[in-house]
Every structure is written in C-alpha cells, then in structure tokens.
Amino acid sequence: MPPEELERRTQQIVRSIEQLEQVMTSDTERLKKVETLSKLATGGKKPDYDKLTDQELRDMFDVGIKSTTINNLPDGLDPESGVVTNQHPHSVIGVMEAGLTSATMSREQLVTAVDDLLKHNNYNIHPMVLAEAQIMMISAGSAEMDGKVEKVMFDNMNLETEEGEGYKNEEVREQLKQLKAQSKTFGKTVEDTSTSIVQGALQKQLGAAQGKSPQEVSSIIEHAKGRMNATDMSGGTKSLAKVKDQKLDLSGANLKGVDLSRSDLTGLKIDPKTLSQAKGVEQVRGIDPNVKGAALTYQKIDKLEAELDKLKNPGILDRIKAIRHGGIEGAKKDLINKIDKAKEDIIQRMDSAMSETLQKQNQESIEKLGHRQDELAPGDLAYREAEKQRNAAATIQAFAEGPLGDGLSKEGRQELQTIQEKSQKVMNTNEKAHLEHDKNDLEIEALKKNVSVRESLGSKVKTEPEGPKVGTSVKM
C-alpha cells in the first residue's frame, strides 16, 4: 500500500475514534439532563421551584420543553384553520417560533416555561409514562454506539491485514483500547441511568398506591419489571437488563399501607425495614425468607413498642393485665425484653441473608474478573515478554562493559540499545493492561478466600458487601 494511502486511512480511523469519544462524552452529559426530567412527575402538586437549581431548570427546558417526546403536541390540527389546537404558551412549536434558548433565559422565564408544561398536564404527569419517554430518548442516542465502535476496530483490523508483514500501529491500537473501555463505561452509565429512572418512577407510583387493590399494586410492579426487560425503541438489544445484576431497588420507598399480598418481587431488591411498612407481607412472593421474616419481626416490634408507649399513661385494663408481671413496671420490662429478643432475631436473619448474598456477589465478581483477565491477557503477556527482553539486553550490556567483560563493538552496543528501546516501547503500550491484570489477580484471590471462609463459617462471618446491601437499613 502506498505510504500516502496508509497515512490517509490511518488518519481517518483516528478521526473516527476522536469523534466517537466526543459523542460519548456529550451523550453522558445528556443522560444526566434526561434523568433530571424525572422531577416533572410531581404527583398532582405544583412543585416548589425554589428547590430546583438553575441548571436543573435549564436541563428541563433543553431536553424536556424542546422535545416532542416530552412536550407532546396535544390535539393535532384544527380541521378548518390548520392550526395546532390546545397548545400551551411554551409548546415545542411556540418555543421554536420564539427562538428561545435556555442560555439566554432568566430563572423566572425558565420557571414559567416548566410551569406551563406541568400546568397543561394538571401537574400530574404519570411517572412511568414519563420514564418510558425518558428511556426512548436515551435509547435513541445510545443504541448504535456499540456498532460504531466495532466498525472502527474492524476498519483498523482490515488496514493491518491489507498492509501485511506484521504491520501494527501501536498508537492507534492503544487509542482503540481506550475507546473500547470508554464504550463499556458509557454502556454501563446508560444502564444505570435507565434503571434509576424506572426505579424512581416505580417508587413514586408505590408511594401513591395506598388504598389501591392488591391487583392494582401488582400491575404497577409488573409493568416496571417489564420495562427492565423491554427492547429498546430502535429495535436493538435489551436496553436495560443487559447485565444480570441490574435490578430495581425498593429499599427506602414509601410502602406505608400498600398491599403487596398479590405481588411478586422476584428480581427486585428490598430491605426488611421498607418491606415491613406494607400490608400482606406474609403473602408476598419472590422474597428471601430471611428478609421476609425480618420484615414480619419489624411489624411485631412496632406493635410491642406501641404497647410499651401506651403504658406511659396506663388505664384500668392495662393495670389489670400488668398484675401477672408484678405491676406496670414489670409489664414494661417484659415488653422491653420481647423487643430486644425480636431485634436479635432480625440481626441473625440478616446475618444469614447477607452471608448468602455476599457469597453470590463474590462468585459473580470472580466470574466478571475472569472474563476481564481473558481480555487483558494478550497485553499482559506482551508486557512480560518485552520486560524479559529488555532486562536480558541490559544485563548482557552491563556485563560486557564491566570489568569482567570483553567490551562491545559499536554495532553490538547499538543492537542491544535498540532491543531495550523497542522492548520499553512495547512495555509502555501495554503497561495499563499489565497493571490491571496484576491487580485483578490479587482481587480474585481475595474473593476466593472470602467465599471459602463464609462457606465454612456461614453467618458467623460478618462482612460489609459493596453496592446495595440487603438489610443494612436495620435500625434498632
């Protein structure tokens, strides 16, 4: 291949890499803006705009007000006038005609624009409908990224094959490695953001589900679970549940009075304290028995504490019941003992639940790290081989030029120096892979030891898991 053609195609690949890096950086910022739109689901109430930052208002305008996905055209065209009917002042068309941009709008103008949108929807945008619109916006911008990254890598592979004779551009290869890593990080950010959006919508719906029938509550949960497994809007692969540990988390949600008796929480995370707020805990499906048992014990503690509180101002019946305990103080002591025993039961149950969860998490982490090690292995091997060559050349040169050596010819010294320089260049190119490979080896060994300890000692070993922790909201 002529040198100028090789240079042209190489630069084309480099430009594609740079463009994709820029797109992923800007799209990551866009994801944050789309996530902000969740605050538009205000549950029928006018929001306290003082609690929204200027940036949040600008984000709502840029990706909400100016988007037909969020700021829908309500009623279509009037058959006589041909004008779009029932538009609020800051409809998409109105904003476009006025040439409005958040960069030049005051805070008051931004508040007015957002309020027009909310007022037009009676301040009651459905959380999951909004979430689905947000997911559509995310999918539209990110669905093709994996394919574009693979195409650039394929173009470089073709170029190397055509050039032949072991041709490799190490600088471009390193850029492609970094691009692939950035692509994985971006994909994980898309998944995390999408999960957070659906999770927030589900929690808002359940927070307003008191008084709804068990069937209605179950439908709300199943719909959210369905969104986690839905195909993205561009017809690509699953948009949310690409990784097996991607789960909705109900921990911390307001479930007070919500009837879960017909619900299946399989695949969801929830802590026992949150679960204990709900009704129908005994009938709920898909829950770790230890978590369910701890939730029921929390409910028992609530009843015991209510009885204890009542004894602060005991009535006649309370005093009669307390006789068998030697009076009111004895009755109080009996209740306190029962409460303490119930708390111990929760701790034991959650120790067991955490041990099982940790064991599973560690095994999954080991498998993930193992896959990553396979990816890093070529770079790690190249680094180690180059290091051996560099050290060998340096040793030969040092010995030859030392007091016991015979010296080196100019050509011999130049050859050894060239070997060292080339080896060092290979080491520099693969250093990141080598260091990560070593670090992962240590982490895998630590995880294996951790698993074996828990297998032999069970719940006696107390360790803190990373990420969402089952039962860590236990407060005594």
Residue pairs with C-beta under 8 A, 6 or more apart in sequence:
1 162
1 163
6 159
6 163
9 155
9 159
10 159
10 169
10 172
12 155
13 152
13 155
13 156
13 159
13 172
14 172
14 175
16 152
16 155
17 152
17 172
17 175
17 176
17 179
20 145
20 148
20 149
20 152
20 179
20 183
21 179
21 182
23 145
24 145
24 182
24 183
24 186
27 141
27 142
27 145
27 186
28 186
28 189
30 63
30 141
31 138
31 189
31 190
31 193
32 59
32 193
33 59
33 62
33 63
34 63
34 134
34 137
34 138
34 193
34 197
35 134
35 193
35 196
35 197
36 56
36 59
36 60
36 63
37 59
37 60
37 63
37 64
37 70
37 130
37 133
37 134
38 127
38 130
38 131
38 134
38 197
38 200
38 201
39 47
39 52
39 56
39 60
40 60
40 64
40 70
40 114
40 117
40 118
40 125
40 130
41 125
41 126
41 127
41 130
41 201
41 204
42 118
42 123
42 124
42 125
43 123
43 124
43 204
43 207
43 208
44 122
44 123
44 124
45 123
46 115
46 118
46 123
47 118
47 123
49 57
49 111
49 114
49 115
52 60
54 107
54 110
57 102
57 107
57 110
57 111
57 114
58 102
58 103
58 105
58 110
60 110
60 114
61 100
61 102
61 105
61 110
61 113
61 114
62 102
63 70
63 137
64 70
64 71
64 114
64 117
65 71
65 90
65 92
65 95
65 113
65 114
65 117
66 92
66 95
66 96
67 92
67 137
68 92
69 133
69 136
69 137
70 117
70 130
70 133
70 137
71 90
71 91
71 92
71 117
73 84
73 87
73 91
73 92
73 93
74 85
74 86
74 87
74 120
75 84
75 85
75 86
76 84
76 85
77 83
77 84
77 85
78 84
78 85
84 91
84 93
87 93
87 94
88 94
88 116
88 117
88 119
88 120
89 116
90 100
90 112
90 113
90 116
90 117
95 113
100 109
100 113
102 110
105 113
118 125
127 200
127 201
127 202
127 204
127 205
128 198
128 201
128 202
128 205
128 220
128 223
128 224
128 227
130 201
131 197
131 198
131 200
131 201
131 227
132 227
134 197
135 194
135 197
135 198
135 227
135 230
135 232
135 233
135 239
135 240
136 233
138 190
138 193
138 194
138 197
138 239
139 232
139 233
139 234
139 236
139 239
140 233
140 234
142 186
142 187
142 190
143 232
143 233
143 234
143 236
143 239
144 234
144 236
145 183
145 186
145 187
146 183
146 187
149 179
149 180
149 183
152 176
152 179
153 176
153 180
156 169
156 172
156 173
156 176
160 167
160 168
160 169
170 425
170 426
170 429
173 429
174 429
177 379
177 432
177 433
187 242
188 243
190 239
191 240
191 242
191 243
191 246
194 239
194 240
195 228
195 240
195 246
195 247
195 248
198 224
198 227
198 228
198 240
198 248
199 224
199 248
199 249
201 224
202 220
202 221
202 224
202 248
202 250
202 253
203 250
203 252
203 253
203 254
205 220
205 224
206 217
206 220
206 221
206 250
206 253
206 254
206 255
206 258
207 253
207 254
207 255
209 216
209 217
209 220
209 258
210 256
210 257
210 258
211 257
212 220
212 258
212 259
213 259
214 259
214 260
214 261
214 262
214 263
214 280
215 262
217 258
217 259
217 260
217 262
217 263
218 262
218 263
218 264
221 263
221 264
221 265
221 268
222 264
224 248
225 248
225 267
225 268
227 240
228 240
228 241
228 246
228 247
228 248
228 267
229 238
229 240
229 241
230 238
230 239
230 240
231 237
231 238
231 239
232 238
232 239
233 239
240 246
244 364
245 364
247 267
247 268
247 269
248 267
248 268
248 269
249 268
249 269
249 270
249 468
250 265
250 268
250 269
250 270
250 274
250 275
251 269
251 270
251 271
251 274
251 468
251 473
252 271
252 274
252 473
253 270
253 274
254 277
255 274
255 275
255 277
255 278
256 277
256 278
257 277
257 278
257 279
258 277
258 278
258 279
259 278
259 279
259 280
260 275
260 278
260 279
260 280
260 281
260 283
260 284
261 279
261 280
261 282
261 283
261 284
262 280
262 283
263 280
263 284
263 285
264 284
264 285
264 286
265 284
265 285
265 286
265 287
266 285
266 286
267 286
268 286
269 468
269 470
270 287
270 291
271 291
271 469
271 470
271 471
271 472
271 473
271 474
272 291
272 292
272 294
272 295
272 297
272 298
272 346
272 349
272 350
272 471
272 473
272 474
273 295
273 298
273 473
273 474
273 475
274 473
275 281
275 284
275 287
275 291
275 292
275 295
276 294
276 295
276 296
276 298
276 299
276 302
278 284
281 292
281 295
281 296
281 299
282 292
282 296
284 292
288 353
288 356
288 470
290 349
290 350
290 352
290 353
290 356
291 349
291 350
291 353
291 470
291 471
293 345
293 349
294 345
294 346
294 349
294 350
294 353
294 471
294 474
297 342
297 345
297 346
297 349
298 346
300 342
301 339
301 342
301 343
304 335
304 338
304 339
304 342
305 339
307 335
308 332
308 335
308 336
308 339
310 318
311 318
311 322
311 328
311 331
311 332
311 335
314 322
314 328
318 328
318 331
319 327
319 328
321 331
322 328
322 330
322 331
325 331
325 333
325 334
343 476
346 474
347 474
348 459
349 471
350 470
350 471
350 474
351 459
351 462
352 458
352 459
353 470
353 471
354 459
354 462
354 463
354 465
354 469
354 470
354 471
355 454
355 458
355 459
355 461
357 465
357 470
358 450
358 454
358 463
358 465
359 451
359 454
359 455
361 465
361 466
361 467
362 447
362 450
362 451
363 451
365 443
365 447
366 444
366 447
366 448
366 451
369 440
369 443
369 444
369 447
370 444
372 436
372 440
373 437
373 440
373 441
373 444
376 433
376 436
376 437
376 440
377 437
378 433
379 430
379 432
379 433
379 434
379 437
380 430
380 433
380 434
380 437
380 438
382 426
382 429
382 430
383 426
383 427
383 430
383 431
383 433
383 434
384 434
386 422
386 423
386 424
386 426
386 427
386 430
387 423
387 427
389 419
389 423
390 419
390 420
390 423
390 424
390 427
393 416
393 417
393 419
393 420
393 423
394 416
394 420
396 416
397 408
397 413
397 416
397 417
397 420
399 405
400 406
400 407
400 408
400 412
401 407
401 408
401 413
408 416
427 434
450 463
453 461
454 461
454 463
